[in-house]
């Protein structure tokens, strides 16, 4: 089992390439829920998502000049960015229905792209097979100690910024919440809670089974649409995460609209899932004695399709 040390080690590397993001109070959500709601705004990172943290930690430790990864978009952007910064070549395997704006960002950063299927398992297999046959290092998007450690630096920052009773974090493959949970190891006063879409709850099912489970994955939140979570992540989530909250796609889009209308924050559906969870489960949190809650706003690379949904009256 990994420990907090993977996060503290990552903290020695990641800030060469990313920033310590702000933790702002959201007055609208605070008034709505009766909680002190804070937003950890990862959309201010150079690649507009938290993914740069894990990519920076992983790629900084690789000597080869070419790497390959599989991604729905944000991890691929982060790997492409870090490869460009380090003078490396990146190959990014994307779903055939990739967010066009994310695809353009990856191309603009000089990465080579390939396409495989529409599920996370399909593109991960493509990238893994390519890596095995070519010898090019594979950069996992979540099931890797250095990726987990990099993402976990968010948790170290949160602990420096404020005492928080509960942290709500989106879950796809589980790399982000695993890192944050490890960063809080030994801190029993803070509950780490995950959020998944009802149509893409592979981690929730896996935790109940005690091992990675492959399940249907269909949601507007492409950033958390993962068919099979990482084995390392499942074990960490099972041990350290208080629970997983489920929300519908309708709630996610309504939450994204609300964040734009109330705070002028344009956030991805994966980020909006935490807002949706807060709105649905806020009374339950209050009943548990929670006063201060942090929402991990994971990214702001919004597709044109989602933008039209957010702008719709």
Residue frames as qw, qx, qy, qz and C-alpha x, y, z in Angstrom:
[[0.000, 0.887, 0.461, 0.000, 0.00, 0.00, 0.00],
 [0.371, 0.510, -0.035, 0.775, 1.27, 3.45, -0.88],
 [0.392, -0.633, -0.456, 0.487, 1.66, 6.09, 1.81],
 [0.028, 0.965, 0.151, -0.214, 1.82, 9.84, 2.19],
 [0.475, -0.524, 0.403, 0.581, 5.49, 9.81, 1.18],
 [0.486, 0.336, 0.609, 0.530, 4.59, 9.50, -2.53],
 [0.079, 0.918, 0.349, 0.170, 2.82, 12.85, -2.25],
 [0.365, -0.870, 0.134, 0.303, 5.55, 14.62, -0.28],
 [0.583, -0.184, 0.529, 0.589, 8.15, 13.37, -2.77],
 [0.371, 0.615, 0.551, 0.425, 6.05, 14.66, -5.67],
 [0.105, -0.966, -0.211, 0.107, 5.83, 18.08, -4.04],
 [0.483, -0.583, 0.320, 0.569, 9.58, 18.48, -4.60],
 [0.384, 0.052, 0.666, 0.637, 9.03, 18.32, -8.38],
 [0.238, 0.660, 0.686, 0.194, 5.61, 19.51, -9.48],
 [0.047, -0.909, -0.227, 0.348, 5.95, 23.20, -8.62],
 [0.337, -0.314, 0.470, 0.753, 8.59, 23.65, -11.28],
 [0.030, 0.158, 0.722, 0.673, 5.73, 23.42, -13.77],
 [0.274, -0.636, -0.636, -0.341, 2.44, 24.12, -12.00],
 [0.095, -0.493, 0.235, -0.832, 1.03, 26.55, -9.46],
 [0.064, -0.263, -0.817, 0.509, -0.47, 26.32, -5.97],
 [0.128, -0.489, -0.572, -0.646, -4.09, 26.99, -6.83],
 [0.218, -0.270, 0.304, -0.887, -6.36, 29.30, -4.82],
 [0.192, -0.395, -0.888, 0.134, -9.06, 28.17, -2.42],
 [0.157, -0.208, -0.056, -0.964, -11.91, 30.65, -2.72],
 [0.255, 0.312, 0.750, -0.524, -15.14, 30.86, -0.77],
 [0.100, -0.311, -0.668, -0.669, -18.25, 30.52, -2.92],
 [0.215, 0.045, 0.433, -0.874, -20.84, 32.76, -1.30],
 [0.642, 0.030, -0.313, -0.699, -23.70, 31.53, -3.46],
 [0.697, -0.032, -0.714, -0.058, -23.21, 27.86, -2.60],
 [0.217, 0.020, -0.697, 0.683, -22.52, 28.73, 1.03],
 [0.396, 0.012, 0.206, -0.895, -25.81, 30.62, 1.30],
 [0.700, 0.040, -0.469, -0.537, -27.66, 27.85, -0.53],
 [0.738, -0.032, -0.672, 0.056, -26.42, 25.01, 1.68],
 [0.592, -0.776, 0.041, -0.212, -25.65, 26.63, 5.03],
 [0.883, -0.196, 0.070, 0.421, -22.08, 25.35, 4.74],
 [0.093, -0.839, 0.338, 0.416, -18.82, 27.26, 4.33],
 [0.874, 0.365, 0.294, 0.132, -18.11, 26.15, 0.74],
 [0.183, -0.742, 0.447, 0.465, -14.61, 26.54, -0.70],
 [0.840, 0.538, 0.047, -0.051, -13.58, 25.92, -4.30],
 [0.553, -0.476, 0.510, 0.455, -10.12, 24.50, -5.06],
 [0.560, 0.757, 0.052, -0.334, -9.68, 25.98, -8.52],
 [0.649, -0.217, 0.592, 0.425, -7.50, 23.69, -10.62],
 [0.563, 0.707, 0.385, 0.187, -8.79, 25.29, -13.81],
 [0.003, 0.978, -0.179, -0.108, -6.13, 27.99, -13.22],
 [0.708, -0.327, 0.499, 0.379, -3.30, 25.55, -13.96],
 [0.002, -0.495, 0.516, 0.699, -1.31, 26.10, -17.21],
 [0.110, -0.048, -0.878, -0.464, -3.29, 23.33, -18.93],
 [0.510, -0.223, -0.059, -0.829, -6.58, 24.32, -17.22],
 [0.884, -0.279, -0.269, -0.262, -6.78, 21.11, -15.19],
 [0.630, -0.656, 0.405, -0.098, -5.19, 19.31, -12.24],
 [0.976, 0.182, 0.073, 0.098, -3.67, 16.70, -14.57],
 [0.414, 0.775, -0.363, 0.310, -0.44, 18.68, -14.93],
 [0.484, -0.679, 0.482, -0.270, 0.52, 17.68, -11.39],
 [0.893, -0.109, 0.436, 0.008, 0.76, 13.96, -12.07],
 [0.771, 0.598, 0.047, 0.215, 2.21, 14.46, -15.55],
 [0.102, 0.877, -0.383, 0.273, 4.91, 16.78, -14.19],
 [0.610, -0.546, 0.553, -0.156, 5.89, 14.30, -11.49],
 [0.911, 0.117, 0.393, 0.050, 5.94, 11.32, -13.86],
 [0.699, 0.675, 0.020, 0.236, 7.64, 12.82, -16.92],
 [0.065, -0.900, 0.393, -0.175, 10.30, 14.59, -14.88],
 [0.613, -0.466, 0.635, -0.058, 11.54, 11.15, -13.80],
 [0.872, 0.325, 0.360, 0.069, 11.67, 9.58, -17.29],
 [0.343, -0.552, 0.451, 0.611, 14.90, 9.69, -19.30],
 [0.468, 0.297, 0.715, 0.426, 13.55, 8.48, -22.67],
 [0.010, -0.216, 0.166, 0.962, 12.77, 11.12, -25.28],
 [0.449, -0.146, -0.518, -0.713, 9.36, 9.72, -26.36],
 [0.229, 0.078, 0.820, -0.520, 6.35, 8.74, -24.25],
 [0.326, -0.264, -0.680, -0.602, 2.86, 7.45, -24.96],
 [0.194, 0.117, 0.675, -0.702, -0.37, 7.85, -23.03],
 [0.131, -0.465, -0.781, -0.396, -4.11, 7.23, -23.30],
 [0.012, -0.251, -0.401, 0.881, -6.59, 9.89, -22.30],
 [0.209, 0.727, 0.653, 0.002, -10.09, 11.29, -22.71],
 [0.259, 0.864, 0.153, 0.405, -8.43, 14.70, -23.07],
 [0.274, -0.933, 0.159, -0.173, -7.09, 16.49, -19.99],
 [0.773, -0.443, 0.378, 0.253, -4.39, 13.95, -19.11],
 [0.734, 0.381, 0.329, 0.457, -3.33, 13.95, -22.75],
 [0.146, 0.931, 0.019, 0.334, -3.10, 17.75, -22.71],
 [0.516, -0.809, 0.283, -0.006, -0.96, 17.61, -19.58],
 [0.826, -0.146, 0.411, 0.357, 1.38, 14.96, -21.00],
 [0.572, 0.642, 0.247, 0.446, 1.68, 16.89, -24.28],
 [0.096, -0.966, 0.080, -0.226, 2.46, 20.08, -22.36],
 [0.641, -0.660, 0.374, 0.116, 5.07, 18.45, -20.15],
 [0.825, 0.156, 0.365, 0.402, 6.68, 16.67, -23.11],
 [0.385, 0.816, 0.111, 0.417, 7.00, 20.02, -24.88],
 [0.321, -0.915, 0.197, -0.147, 8.46, 21.63, -21.76],
 [0.702, -0.498, 0.486, 0.150, 11.02, 18.83, -21.35],
 [0.222, 0.615, -0.611, -0.446, 11.93, 18.51, -25.04],
 [0.370, -0.017, 0.929, 0.009, 10.26, 15.13, -25.45],
 [0.378, -0.024, -0.592, -0.711, 7.84, 13.71, -28.01],
 [0.437, 0.079, 0.704, -0.555, 4.37, 12.62, -26.84],
 [0.293, -0.133, -0.788, -0.525, 1.96, 10.21, -28.49],
 [0.365, 0.050, 0.531, -0.764, -1.57, 10.60, -27.15],
 [0.130, -0.230, -0.912, -0.315, -4.25, 7.96, -27.75],
 [0.308, 0.082, 0.248, -0.915, -7.72, 9.53, -27.67],
 [0.463, 0.386, 0.771, -0.206, -11.31, 8.32, -28.01],
 [0.274, 0.325, 0.630, 0.650, -12.85, 8.68, -31.44],
 [0.121, -0.820, -0.464, -0.312, -15.44, 11.06, -29.96],
 [0.506, -0.237, -0.286, 0.778, -12.87, 13.25, -28.20],
 [0.026, -0.891, -0.256, 0.374, -13.79, 16.80, -27.20],
 [0.632, 0.642, 0.138, 0.412, -12.60, 18.79, -30.29],
 [0.056, -0.944, 0.194, -0.262, -11.20, 21.64, -28.21],
 [0.704, -0.564, 0.426, 0.073, -9.08, 19.23, -26.16],
 [0.847, 0.260, 0.324, 0.330, -7.86, 17.58, -29.37],
 [0.387, 0.848, 0.006, 0.362, -6.80, 20.96, -30.74],
 [0.368, -0.865, 0.321, -0.115, -4.89, 21.82, -27.56],
 [0.842, -0.260, 0.430, 0.195, -3.00, 18.52, -27.76],
 [0.723, 0.504, 0.257, 0.396, -2.09, 19.12, -31.40],
 [0.101, 0.954, -0.078, 0.270, -1.06, 22.71, -30.70],
 [0.533, -0.739, 0.411, 0.001, 1.43, 21.42, -28.13],
 [0.275, 0.636, -0.688, -0.214, 3.10, 19.30, -30.80],
 [0.539, -0.164, 0.807, -0.176, 1.93, 15.83, -29.76],
 [0.296, 0.078, -0.809, -0.502, 1.17, 13.03, -32.19],
 [0.609, -0.015, 0.427, -0.668, -2.37, 11.70, -31.81],
 [0.225, -0.013, -0.928, -0.295, -4.01, 8.34, -32.43],
 [0.609, -0.144, 0.101, -0.773, -7.61, 7.23, -31.91],
 [0.269, 0.018, -0.963, -0.013, -9.06, 4.04, -30.45],
 [0.284, -0.479, -0.831, 0.004, -12.70, 3.32, -29.68],
 [0.238, -0.689, -0.128, -0.672, -14.80, 5.31, -27.27],
 [0.772, -0.613, -0.156, -0.064, -14.09, 3.66, -23.89],
 [0.239, -0.838, 0.485, -0.072, -11.18, 4.13, -21.53],
 [0.799, -0.223, 0.553, 0.078, -10.34, 0.42, -21.69],
 [0.779, 0.556, 0.230, 0.178, -10.03, 0.50, -25.50],
 [0.310, 0.889, -0.228, 0.248, -7.58, 3.39, -25.61],
 [0.486, -0.692, 0.526, -0.092, -5.57, 2.12, -22.62],
 [0.880, 0.016, 0.457, 0.126, -5.14, -1.27, -24.34],
 [0.638, 0.732, 0.051, 0.232, -4.06, 0.44, -27.58],
 [0.013, 0.898, -0.371, 0.236, -1.47, 2.55, -25.75],
 [0.689, -0.493, 0.528, -0.066, -0.28, -0.39, -23.62],
 [0.892, 0.249, 0.337, 0.171, 0.18, -2.65, -26.67],
 [0.466, 0.838, -0.098, 0.267, 2.02, 0.13, -28.50],
 [0.281, -0.824, 0.456, -0.184, 4.29, 0.66, -25.51],
 [0.829, -0.261, 0.494, 0.013, 5.02, -3.07, -25.20],
 [0.834, 0.416, 0.270, 0.241, 5.90, -3.47, -28.88],
 [0.405, 0.826, -0.069, 0.387, 7.93, -0.25, -29.21],
 [0.655, -0.143, -0.379, 0.637, 9.61, 0.07, -25.83],
 [0.009, -0.511, -0.003, -0.860, 8.23, 3.61, -25.49],
 [0.081, -0.124, -0.748, 0.646, 7.32, 4.33, -21.84],
 [0.255, -0.608, -0.644, -0.387, 3.60, 4.39, -21.05],
 [0.029, -0.152, 0.384, -0.910, 2.34, 7.27, -18.93],
 [0.166, -0.489, -0.856, 0.014, -0.73, 5.95, -17.09],
 [0.143, -0.580, -0.176, -0.782, -3.50, 8.41, -16.37],
 [0.577, -0.607, 0.100, -0.538, -4.36, 7.15, -12.87],
 [0.958, -0.285, -0.020, -0.029, -3.02, 3.72, -11.86],
 [0.689, 0.396, -0.272, 0.542, 0.56, 4.73, -11.07],
 [0.567, -0.567, -0.351, 0.483, 2.33, 5.82, -7.84],
 [0.338, -0.146, 0.073, 0.927, 3.98, 8.88, -9.37],
 [0.154, -0.450, -0.479, -0.738, 0.76, 10.05, -11.02],
 [0.531, -0.662, -0.528, -0.025, -1.10, 9.53, -7.74],
 [0.543, -0.411, -0.230, 0.695, 1.62, 11.37, -5.82],
 [0.179, 0.128, 0.224, 0.949, 1.52, 14.35, -8.16],
 [0.316, -0.565, -0.495, -0.579, -2.25, 14.69, -7.96],
 [0.601, -0.562, -0.524, 0.223, -2.08, 14.38, -4.20],
 [0.357, 0.005, -0.175, 0.918, -0.21, 17.67, -3.88],
 [0.291, -0.541, -0.324, -0.719, -3.66, 19.28, -4.06],
 [0.701, -0.571, -0.426, -0.030, -4.34, 17.75, -0.66],
 [0.602, -0.192, -0.259, 0.730, -1.12, 19.09, 0.82],
 [0.074, 0.295, 0.112, 0.946, -2.10, 22.57, -0.35],
 [0.493, -0.592, -0.428, -0.472, -5.58, 22.27, 1.11],
 [0.718, -0.492, -0.402, 0.286, -4.14, 21.41, 4.49],
 [0.432, -0.056, -0.103, 0.894, -1.87, 24.46, 4.35],
 [0.072, -0.372, -0.294, -0.877, -4.73, 26.73, 3.28],
 [0.535, -0.331, 0.113, -0.769, -7.51, 25.84, 5.73],
 [0.234, -0.018, 0.926, -0.295, -8.91, 23.23, 8.12],
 [0.541, 0.042, -0.447, -0.711, -11.60, 21.46, 6.10],
 [0.644, -0.112, 0.605, -0.453, -14.23, 19.06, 7.44],
 [0.768, 0.283, 0.575, 0.009, -14.99, 17.37, 4.11],
 [0.016, 0.482, -0.550, -0.682, -13.44, 17.29, 0.64],
 [0.766, 0.434, 0.412, -0.234, -15.63, 16.38, -2.36],
 [0.120, -0.539, 0.657, 0.513, -13.58, 15.04, -5.27],
 [0.796, 0.388, -0.167, -0.434, -14.63, 13.72, -8.70],
 [0.569, -0.310, 0.753, 0.113, -13.63, 10.11, -9.43],
 [0.711, 0.484, -0.359, -0.364, -12.82, 8.63, -12.80],
 [0.780, 0.223, -0.568, 0.139, -9.99, 6.10, -12.60],
 [0.733, -0.637, -0.229, 0.066, -9.21, 7.22, -9.06],
 [0.660, 0.225, -0.208, 0.686, -5.77, 8.82, -9.33],
 [0.036, -0.594, 0.089, -0.798, -6.82, 12.22, -7.98],
 [0.680, -0.593, -0.015, -0.430, -8.86, 11.07, -5.00],
 [0.922, -0.138, -0.237, 0.275, -6.22, 8.46, -4.14],
 [0.495, 0.336, -0.233, 0.767, -3.52, 11.12, -3.97],
 [0.278, -0.596, 0.079, -0.749, -5.66, 13.50, -1.94],
 [0.856, -0.447, -0.155, -0.208, -6.66, 10.71, 0.44],
 [0.835, -0.013, -0.264, 0.483, -3.01, 9.74, 0.97],
 [0.234, 0.493, -0.183, 0.817, -2.08, 13.38, 1.59],
 [0.507, -0.550, 0.094, -0.657, -4.61, 13.39, 4.45],
 [0.792, -0.112, -0.590, 0.112, -3.39, 10.08, 5.93],
 [0.457, -0.152, -0.557, 0.677, -3.35, 10.46, 9.70],
 [0.155, -0.039, 0.110, -0.981, -5.76, 13.42, 9.57],
 [0.037, -0.361, -0.931, 0.031, -8.95, 11.92, 10.96],
 [0.112, 0.535, 0.402, -0.735, -10.75, 15.26, 11.23],
 [0.355, 0.462, -0.311, -0.751, -11.29, 15.53, 7.44],
 [0.721, 0.243, 0.641, -0.105, -13.57, 13.23, 5.44],
 [0.054, 0.352, -0.627, -0.692, -12.53, 12.58, 1.84],
 [0.612, 0.390, 0.609, -0.320, -15.58, 11.81, -0.29],
 [0.220, -0.071, 0.702, 0.674, -15.76, 10.86, -3.95],
 [0.528, 0.507, 0.228, -0.642, -18.30, 11.84, -6.58],
 [0.228, -0.034, 0.839, 0.493, -19.29, 9.79, -9.63],
 [0.503, 0.119, -0.269, -0.813, -21.92, 10.06, -12.32],
 [0.767, 0.011, 0.492, -0.411, -24.72, 7.52, -12.04],
 [0.863, 0.480, -0.026, -0.152, -23.90, 6.31, -15.55],
 [0.622, 0.544, -0.469, 0.312, -20.19, 5.87, -14.84],
 [0.562, -0.687, 0.301, -0.348, -19.74, 4.46, -11.36],
 [0.832, 0.237, -0.488, 0.115, -17.01, 1.86, -11.92],
 [0.196, 0.387, -0.651, 0.623, -15.11, 2.92, -8.77],
 [0.584, -0.269, 0.313, -0.699, -18.23, 2.72, -6.62],
 [0.950, 0.050, -0.156, -0.265, -18.92, -0.81, -7.87],
 [0.664, 0.387, -0.558, 0.313, -15.26, -1.79, -7.52],
 [0.115, -0.443, 0.587, -0.668, -15.06, -0.65, -3.90],
 [0.796, -0.167, 0.215, -0.541, -18.09, -2.80, -3.09],
 [0.955, 0.201, -0.216, -0.040, -16.45, -5.79, -4.82],
 [0.650, -0.659, 0.314, 0.210, -13.02, -5.10, -3.30],
 [0.556, -0.128, 0.573, 0.588, -11.31, -5.24, -6.71],
 [0.160, 0.342, -0.319, -0.869, -11.45, -3.40, -10.07],
 [0.493, 0.445, 0.738, -0.121, -14.74, -3.99, -11.86],
 [0.067, -0.010, 0.516, 0.854, -15.40, -3.16, -15.51],
 [0.233, 0.588, 0.689, -0.354, -18.77, -1.53, -15.99],
 [0.305, 0.738, 0.458, 0.390, -20.81, 0.50, -18.41],
 [0.326, -0.465, -0.110, 0.815, -19.57, 4.07, -18.57],
 [0.180, 0.563, 0.507, 0.627, -21.76, 6.73, -20.16],
 [0.235, -0.772, -0.373, 0.458, -21.96, 10.31, -18.93],
 [0.300, 0.925, 0.088, 0.216, -21.71, 13.89, -20.14],
 [0.353, -0.863, 0.359, 0.042, -18.71, 14.21, -17.80],
 [0.845, 0.438, -0.293, 0.092, -16.00, 12.78, -20.07],
 [0.123, 0.679, -0.596, 0.411, -13.31, 13.52, -17.50],
 [0.433, -0.297, 0.740, -0.421, -14.73, 10.89, -15.14],
 [0.883, 0.241, -0.033, -0.402, -16.02, 8.42, -17.74],
 [0.074, 0.521, -0.850, 0.013, -13.78, 5.44, -16.92],
 [0.824, -0.031, -0.428, -0.369, -14.80, 1.82, -17.52],
 [0.879, -0.224, -0.355, 0.229, -12.28, 0.19, -15.16],
 [0.238, -0.934, 0.225, -0.142, -10.57, 2.01, -12.28],
 [0.403, 0.576, -0.668, 0.243, -6.97, 1.38, -11.29],
 [0.791, -0.257, -0.545, 0.108, -6.17, -1.52, -8.93],
 [0.397, 0.028, -0.432, 0.809, -3.94, 0.69, -6.78],
 [0.217, -0.270, 0.000, -0.938, -6.67, 3.29, -6.63],
 [0.695, -0.375, -0.469, -0.395, -9.41, 0.87, -5.61],
 [0.693, -0.246, -0.553, 0.392, -7.41, -0.28, -2.60],
 [0.215, 0.053, -0.271, 0.937, -6.64, 3.30, -1.51],
 [0.400, -0.310, -0.203, -0.838, -10.24, 4.45, -1.96],
 [0.728, -0.349, -0.571, -0.151, -11.56, 1.43, -0.06],
 [0.621, -0.242, -0.495, 0.558, -9.26, 2.17, 2.90],
 [0.295, -0.182, -0.198, 0.917, -9.16, 5.97, 3.03],
 [0.187, -0.204, -0.313, -0.908, -12.28, 7.42, 1.35],
 [0.318, 0.066, 0.621, -0.714, -15.40, 7.97, 3.49],
 [0.543, 0.455, 0.677, -0.200, -17.91, 7.28, 0.70],
 [0.165, 0.027, 0.587, 0.792, -18.87, 7.85, -2.94],
 [0.347, 0.531, 0.396, -0.664, -21.77, 10.14, -3.84],
 [0.350, 0.269, 0.752, 0.489, -23.69, 9.59, -7.08],
 [0.236, 0.570, 0.140, -0.774, -25.25, 12.32, -9.23],
 [0.649, 0.536, 0.536, 0.064, -27.16, 12.35, -12.51],
 [0.443, 0.203, 0.353, 0.799, -26.07, 13.97, -15.76],
 [0.073, -0.801, -0.413, -0.427, -29.01, 16.36, -15.44],
 [0.525, -0.818, -0.122, 0.203, -27.77, 17.47, -12.03],
 [0.646, -0.216, 0.222, 0.697, -24.24, 17.88, -13.41],
 [0.281, 0.457, 0.393, 0.747, -25.31, 20.17, -16.26],
 [0.276, -0.870, -0.328, -0.245, -27.58, 22.19, -13.98],
 [0.636, -0.648, -0.019, 0.418, -24.64, 22.61, -11.59],
 [0.535, 0.042, 0.300, 0.789, -22.38, 23.78, -14.42],
 [0.037, 0.705, 0.405, 0.581, -25.05, 26.32, -15.45],
 [0.474, -0.843, -0.254, 0.017, -25.39, 27.49, -11.87],
 [0.652, -0.418, 0.078, 0.628, -21.65, 28.04, -11.48],
 [0.352, 0.306, 0.351, 0.812, -21.60, 30.16, -14.62],
 [0.165, -0.758, -0.400, -0.489, -24.64, 32.20, -13.61],
 [0.574, -0.795, -0.187, 0.051, -23.67, 32.68, -9.96],
 [0.598, -0.638, 0.236, 0.424, -19.86, 32.92, -10.11],
 [0.508, 0.802, -0.241, -0.200, -18.99, 33.28, -13.81],
 [0.349, -0.470, 0.799, 0.138, -16.89, 30.14, -13.55],
 [0.785, 0.367, -0.306, -0.394, -16.91, 28.04, -16.72],
 [0.375, -0.436, 0.809, -0.121, -16.19, 24.52, -15.51],
 [0.367, 0.148, -0.851, -0.345, -16.21, 21.05, -17.03],
 [0.781, -0.311, -0.292, -0.455, -18.95, 18.57, -16.18],
 [0.737, -0.058, -0.579, 0.343, -16.45, 16.51, -14.16],
 [0.168, 0.146, -0.405, 0.887, -15.83, 19.57, -11.99],
 [0.470, -0.265, -0.072, -0.839, -19.54, 20.35, -11.80],
 [0.696, -0.219, -0.677, -0.100, -20.19, 16.88, -10.40],
 [0.377, -0.128, -0.624, 0.672, -18.92, 18.06, -7.01],
 [0.232, -0.046, 0.100, -0.967, -21.30, 21.03, -7.09],
 [0.656, -0.167, -0.492, -0.547, -24.15, 18.68, -7.99],
 [0.620, -0.174, -0.726, 0.243, -23.21, 16.39, -5.11],
 [0.125, -0.022, -0.449, 0.884, -23.08, 19.30, -2.68],
 [0.440, -0.101, -0.102, -0.886, -26.57, 20.38, -3.71],
 [0.738, -0.169, -0.560, -0.337, -28.03, 16.87, -3.42],
 [0.748, -0.230, -0.560, 0.272, -26.21, 15.74, -0.28],
 [0.089, 0.521, -0.273, 0.804, -25.71, 19.08, 1.50],
 [0.646, -0.528, 0.045, -0.549, -28.37, 18.37, 4.17],
 [0.956, -0.151, -0.229, 0.104, -26.71, 15.02, 4.93],
 [0.566, 0.327, -0.331, 0.681, -23.33, 16.73, 5.36],
 [0.230, -0.570, 0.190, -0.765, -24.86, 19.29, 7.71],
 [0.847, -0.410, -0.083, -0.329, -26.44, 16.49, 9.76],
 [0.891, 0.013, -0.281, 0.356, -22.99, 14.92, 10.14],
 [0.484, -0.781, -0.048, 0.390, -21.64, 18.11, 11.66],
 [0.597, 0.209, 0.275, 0.724, -19.73, 19.25, 8.58],
 [0.031, -0.859, -0.195, 0.473, -19.15, 23.02, 8.52],
 [0.116, 0.748, -0.422, -0.498, -16.41, 23.65, 5.98],
 [0.833, 0.226, 0.495, 0.099, -16.37, 21.73, 2.70],
 [0.038, -0.599, 0.500, 0.624, -13.92, 21.97, -0.21],
 [0.820, 0.476, 0.290, -0.133, -14.95, 21.11, -3.76],
 [0.465, -0.319, 0.560, 0.607, -12.17, 20.07, -6.13],
 [0.555, 0.752, 0.093, -0.344, -12.86, 22.01, -9.35],
 [0.791, -0.161, 0.472, 0.353, -10.75, 19.81, -11.57],
 [0.401, -0.017, 0.517, 0.756, -10.76, 21.64, -14.90],
 [0.282, 0.668, 0.223, -0.652, -12.18, 24.18, -17.29],
 [0.014, -0.236, 0.716, 0.657, -11.64, 22.71, -20.77],
 [0.535, 0.395, 0.552, -0.502, -15.30, 22.87, -21.80],
 [0.335, 0.179, 0.764, 0.521, -16.43, 21.44, -25.13],
 [0.211, -0.049, -0.284, -0.934, -18.63, 23.40, -27.53],
 [0.472, -0.354, -0.747, -0.308, -21.42, 20.87, -26.90],
 [0.436, -0.484, -0.613, 0.447, -21.32, 21.45, -23.15],
 [0.123, -0.155, -0.057, 0.979, -20.95, 25.19, -23.64],
 [0.319, -0.241, -0.493, -0.773, -24.21, 25.22, -25.61],
 [0.526, -0.467, -0.711, 0.001, -25.91, 23.28, -22.78],
 [0.371, -0.371, -0.417, 0.742, -24.63, 25.74, -20.18],
 [0.011, 0.089, -0.133, -0.987, -25.73, 28.73, -22.27],
 [0.247, -0.401, -0.749, -0.467, -29.21, 27.29, -22.95],
 [0.342, -0.289, 0.230, -0.864, -32.03, 29.12, -21.20]]
